[in-house]
């Protein structure tokens, strides 16, 4: 159930509060275009609601008190950011708890926020809408691993076909199987076998050729962040990052060899995930193996963005529409950008490329025309170095619908438009020699 939004002012921004099994978060969004949201403010806290649940079927008193205090803070963040509406949802731990309904009623009575408890099917649908809508993928599978459960979806032509909800959350797997610190090898093997058995029993199919696995949720994002920090990757944004199964296995093994108190020092890892990250990492590795996935594309968006999207539409726009909206959203932030000049420059670039190099790859030609359109955002920093500044902005902002390879290609074209001998530098991580 999605609650009726709580109106707080005349602003057009919306705050979404997600009461998860492992953590809670509030994000305040401003709708910029049909498919692009801008984050105005956010806050996160560790909740650990599922820990008491698995012991006696109830949310613990201490966990509830902590959650109530966090929700008061979340409401203050929303109001401080000028949110016109507040929407709140609770997931696995709250919907499974025998005192979940009383917890939700208390939130309404004391804080004035109506919380909707979403079932596994709805959670999967919101996760799909949020995670896939802004990525350049058409067909594949999506998993959203939370603290208490994991939602797995199959999608075709950017439409949800089927979803499954399984009790495979990171905190639940860690608490259920990994008792020693650091965990014993037999505990890890039992966890991996359990994940494989549940996926097999659920009848979840393996990926087919050409399909992409997408992952969302704090656990897989933390693994990606650890991977990024280890490699010196040139793009800071995790959205669209490709994480290989080989690296998931290596990170899981490295973390499992450390005591819990020492894991928090790992670069890229949130300290409050020290007790759940090993179970989550091995759970994701087992899931990837079961689905036949050698890599996973990370989505920085999920249930919160999906809930927001569902208020506007139940259909995910085509990738081309998402890209166009993303370009519009980015350029609208710069008063140095002039629409008619950008359109003329893009048209000239396309005409020249079609005439001088008719065999140019379509993705390169598209990147060239986008680069021509974006050039003037660099003037907001400095006119003479506008090429370099525009290239840097592109590498460090959200461009939905573009893969990391697309972003690197676009940025490289901007940088080398002024100096064709410019060193490709960090672009080597993402571009082929021929592209450089």
Secondary structure, 3 states (H helix, E strand, C coil): CCCCCEECCCCCCEEEEEECCCEEEEEEEEEEECCEEEEEEEEEEECCHHHHHHHHCCCCHHHHHHHHHHHHHHHHHHHHCCCCEEEEEECHHHHHCCCHHHHHHHHHHHHCCCEEECCHHHHHHHHHHHHHCCCCCCCEEEEEECCCCEEEEEEECCEEEEEEEECCCHHHHHHHHCCCCCCCHHHHHHHHHHHHHHHHHHCCCCCCCCCEEEEECHHHHHHHHHHHHHHCCCCCCCCCCEEEHHHHHHHHHHHHCCCHHHHCCCCCCCHHHCCCHHHHHHHHHHHHHHHCCCEEEECCCCHHHHHHHHCCCCCCCCHHHHHHHHHHHHHCCCCCCCHHHHHHHHHHHHHHHHHHCCCCCHHHHHHHHHHHHHHHHHHHCCCCCHHHHHHHHHHCCCCCCCCHHHHHHHHHHHHHHHCCCCCCHHHHHCCCCCCC
